[in-house]
Amino acid sequence: MDFGIFIPCHRLDDSVSEKETVANALEVARLADEAGFSIAWFPEHHLVQYIACPSPMMLAIAAAARTKRIRVGTAILVIPYYNPLRLAGEIGLADILCDGRLEIGLGRGAFTYEFDRFGVNEQIAAQRLRDSMEIIDGLLKHDDFEYSGKAMSLPPTTAVPKPIQRPHPPIWVAGRSPDTTRWSIERGYNQLATPWREPFERVESAYQQFRRTVDEVRPAKQPKFAISRMTYVGAGEDDALRAMRDVQIHHRVFTRLFTNTATVERGYTRPEPVDDEYSCEKLLGNLVAGSPATCIEKLRMYERLGVDHYIVYAGFLADHAATMRSITRFAEHVMPHFTEKSLTAQAAENI
């Protein structure tokens, strides 16, 4: 199991400017590069300050220019919002600008608040995801690609430029339904799961769905399974419990936007309480949060389950300096317990 980091660009009020939000995101990316994380992931959301990043590829390119080793990814490109012909060429250019370090996470989107304003519903989004990926995948792999579908037909067409990574950068699909899981595995894509703030049983359920589908489909290449979770390594358990107050705020904002029940003014979402929200104590138990020793113990469950890529969802704290301290603790006191084991296993395989 290796480790990525999700950099969400949260902005809950105007105490932090747009410029500072971007600068903080890039500072996290630089720290993650130095600390040994494998991938820095950036989000896409629109029309809300809550996640103030409408273009994850632009931010990934900026991060790649400021780092040496870490790969950079989109988590996720909301495919229904794009023209697939344009996006195929932009993926190629982004991979070149990232020197072949690009990862593509994609999906159909989540916020009903956004869907309503883009004129999209769940059914339209699901169909656009599949149709667009037929075209994007074909354009990245082939010159003079032709396509004939229900919604769109394409005469011989070549996407320019092609990415450095052939046939294309690694692709990860975010989805919760069995249909999306099967579709992504049949196409040879990796799986990206985000069980939000739910208990570990939800992680187990997502992985079991993935594993069953892989066994049924039997893809030529084994896909990877990634989990993104809000993660906080505190100085101790009390410190971690206090951090869960910020997680509560995010749960309220996210749930309101997801269900389109949010009150949004100037792009800011009121963190109004929601039904059945978790207590701070319950959140501390659900998430990988606590002292370094507690986080190690919790991560062992993900490792034993079979998770390939654990994504540290960072940057949800109101205090950016506290975010940086948590990431540093994770890198210094948690990661070595897993990376050293991986290196030992790799060395044994090479004997």
N, C-alpha and C positions, 0 to 999 in steps of 0.2 A: 504494500500500500504506500503510495506516495502522496504528497500534499500540494494542493493548489491554494490560491487565495482569491476570494471574491471581493472586489472593491466597489461598493455600491453607489458611491457619490450621493449619499443621503444629505438632504437639506430640509430640516424641519421648520426653520424660521430664518429671518434675515440677519441673525447674529453672525452668520458666516456668509461671505459674499460668494457669488458664482465663481469668481477667479480663485478664491481660497479653496473652494470645494474641489476644483480641478487640481490645484497645486497639492492639496492633501492626498488626493487619489494617486498622483504620480509619486509622491513621497513614499506612500505605502508600497507602490510597485518597486521602487528602488530598494527599500528595506527587504522586501520579499526576495528580490534577486540576490542580495548579499547574504540572506539567511538560508538560501538553498531550497526555497519553494520551486516547484516544477513549472507551474502555470499561474499567471495572473489573469483573472477573468473580469470582464467589464460588462455592465448591463445595458439594456435598452428600454427606456420608457419615455413617454411623451406627455406634455401638457400638465405635468405635476412636478413640484419641487422635490417631492419625496425621494425620487431617484432622478437626479438632474443630469442625465446622460442620454441624449437622443441618438447618439451615434457611437456604439461600442467599438467599431473598427477605427474611427478617428482617434479615440483614446488609446486603443491598443497600439496603434502606430506611434503615438507620442510616447507611450511607455517603452516600446521597443527601442526608440532612439535614445532613451535615457538609461538603458540597462545593457548588460553584457551577455547574460546566459539564459535568463528565464524566458519561457515561451509566453505568448500573450493570446488571449482568447475572448470571444464574444459569448456572453451568457445572459441573454441570448439575442440573436438576430430574430426579430419578429417578422417572419417571412411574409405573412399576408399584407404587410404594409409596403412591399417592394415590387418593382418591376423586375422579374427574374433576369432579363437580358442585361439590364444595367448592373444588377447585383453580381452576376457572374464575373464581369470585367473588374468590378471594384474589389472582389475577393482576390482575383489575380494580382492586381496592383498592390493591395494591402500586404499580401504575402511577400512580394518583392521588397516593399518598403520595410517589412519586418525581418528581412534577410532569412526567409524560410522558417520563421518561428511562430507562425500563425496557427491557431486552433479555432475551428468554427463550431460554436454552439448555436443551435437554432430551435425554433418552435413556433407555435401558432399564436402565442400571447396569452395573457392572463387577466388583465384588468378590464372589467366590463366598462368602467369609466372611460377608458381609451377607446374600446370597441365602438361605443355609441357615437363618439366624436369622429371616428374614422369611417363610420358607416359599415361596420363589420359585426357579424354575430358569430357564435361558436361554429355553426355549420359552414358558413362561408369561409371562416378562418381555417377550419380543418381541411376543406377542399383546396383552398389556395396553397396551403402548406404542401400537399401532395403534388398538385399540378406544377407548382413552381419548382419544387425540388427535382422533378423529372427533367425540367429544362436546365436548371442550374447545374445539376450533376452531369448532364449530357454535354453542356457547353464547356465545362471545366475539363472533361475527359477527351473531347473530340473536336476536331475542326470540321467545318461544313456540317454541323449537326442539324438534323431535321426532326420535327416533332409534330404530331397530329393528335390533339386531345379535344375534350368536350368544350373547354373554355378558351383554348388557344391553339393555333397551328403556327408552325414556324418553317419557312423554307430554309435551304442550306445556309447556316449562319455560324460564324466563328467569333467566339469571345476573345477579346484582346484587352490586356495581355494575359497570358497563362501564368498560373502560380509557379513558384520555384518548386514546391512540393508536388510531386506527381503521383497519382492523377489529380489529387487535390489535397489541401490541408486536412488533417483529421477532422471528422465531423461527429458532433455529439448532438443528440436530440433530447430535448426536455419534454417530458410527457408523463401523465399519470394514468392514462387509460390503457387497458390491454390492447386495444386496436392500434394506438400510437406505438406502443412497445413492439408489437409484432411488425408493423410497417417499418420501423427504424432498423430492426434486426435483419429483416429480409433484405434491406438495402445495404447492409454491411456497416451501419453506423453504430457508434458508441451510445450508451445510455446515460443521461444526466438527470438525476432525481433530486427533487427539492421538497422534502417533507415538512417544510416550514418549521413550526415550533412544536410539532406533535411528538408523542413519546417514541422511544426506540422501536416499539412494535410496528409502527408505521414504516420505519426503515426496513425492518425484516420483511414486511409485506411487499414493499416495492422490489426488494432484491429477489424474493421468491418468485414474483411475477416475471421478472427479468430472466431468472434461471430456468423457469419452466419453458418460457418462450424460446430461449436459446436451444434447449434440449429438443424442442419440437421442430424448430426451423433448421437446425444444424448448419449454420452459416460456414462458409469456407474459412473465414478468419474469425477467431474468438473476439467478440466485442468487449469493450471495457465498461465497467459500471462505476459511475461517480455519484457521490452524495455531497450536497452543499448544505451546511448547517451553521447557524449562528454559533460562534465559538468564543469563549472568553477564558483566558488563563489569568486568574487573579493572584494577588499576593497571598491570599488565603481564602477560606470559604466565605467569610463575612464580606470580603471585598467582592467576590463573585456574586453573592446574593444581592448586593447593592446594584451591581451592573444589570441585574434582571429588571430593574425599574425601567431602564431604557428599552429593553426588549419588549416590555408590556406596551410602551408607547408605539413601537413599530408594529406590533401585532394589531393594535387598534387601527392604525393608519392603513396598513396593508389590507386588512379585512374589509374596511369601509370601501376602499378603491376596488377590491376584487368583486364585491357584491353591488357596487354602484350605489352605495348608501352614504357616500362621503359628502361632507360640507367642505367645498374647496373655494378659497378666496385668494386671488392673486397667485394661484398655483399651490398654495399651502393647504394641507389637509388637516382639519381639526381632529385631534386624537380622542374622539369621543368613545366611551366604553362600548364594548360589543357583548353580545350574549355569550355565555359560557367561556369567558376569557380565563386564561390560566393565571394562577397566583404566582408571585415571584418564586416561592418555594417549589412549586410544580415546574416552572420553567427551568429552574436550576437543576432539577432532576431529569427533565426531558433532554436538555441540550448538553453538549460537551462544554461544560463550564464548571469552574471550581479551582482548587489549587492545582499546581502541576501534577501532583500524584493522582488526584482525582481524574484529571483529564486523560492521563495515561491509561488509567484503569478503564475509563469509558471507551476510549479509542480501541482498546483491545477487542471490544465487542464488535466493532466495525471491521477490524482486521480478521477476526475469526469468521465473521459472516461471509467475507469474500469481496469486500469493497476494494476496488483497484485504485481509486483516486478520491481522497477525502479533501473537500474544499472548505477551507476556513472562511466562513462568512464574517468578515471583519468590517470595521467602520460604522457600526450601528450605535456606538457610544456618542453622547453629546460632546465629550471631551476628546479631541483628536490625540492629545498627548497620551491619554489613557489607552487609546487604541494601539498606539505605537508600542507602549509598554507591554500590552498583552501579546502582541505579535512577537516581540523580542523574547518574552518568557516562553512562548510556544516553541520558538526556534531553538532556544538554548536548553530548555528543560524537558520538552516533550518530544520533539522530532527525533532527536538522537536515539531514543528508545526504539524507533521503528526503522529509521534509515540504516542504522548499524546492522540490524538484523537482515535487512534487504541486501546490503553489500556482502555480508557473510554468506548468504544463500547464493548470491550471484557468483562469488568466488568459488564456492563449492561446485557449482555447475560447470565452471571452466576448468576444473582439475581433470 
